[in-house]
């Protein structure tokens, strides 16, 4: 191989290597949501799984679970939770949930068991 061609290749490789060393890594996140509606009172839970990648290679996972009750603030919730909440949280459902917060827990459990046995 001629010396001049070898010198060109070495310079190219050195410049490419320097360029790669100075590049900042690219971090990306991919999230999926698993949304569930719970009886009684149509409470919604959202389990979010996030995969973190550095330059396209997976470096970690996170899992977060949040619950939302009828009539309560849903700020920061995923679009799916917001859409489902708007569809199922009618004024009647919200009133029923708020009234249930005044009842003793054993009354709520008994109502849930009765509802489960009829469905």
Steps between C-alpha positions, in 0.01 A plus 500: 500500500645836405611709798289797392180290496588351839552851642160612366328198660674555836406870503139411414479243776657737754257777411205261510612366837540851643160596367339195665670571833367854506141404419261507793306177552136503395256395773147397408200372693217278378190473718202267495190531717283224645171656612248314717155603626416364846163433660339637703482869409692468172841592637775503237858383541778559249817295506771664289802303380787709366807364321804729502751469217844651445595518134229242422617249764273425796659614827206483738130467574262679731150412615256746652146436619251781563137485603221745419165528674179644352486876535862537608778684315651309205778746420800321355301191404549337160252576222335160537416563868358843412286359219365213709435728798301743285291213364418312822514757779150639470368736769312202648817288524691787661220559752486128584876489552500812719213360708693176545785688666265575789416129554696258717734271299306183590186643339690572179650149497157344552359702209791396277451132590127526428565667166760236409259217580230646274730539197 
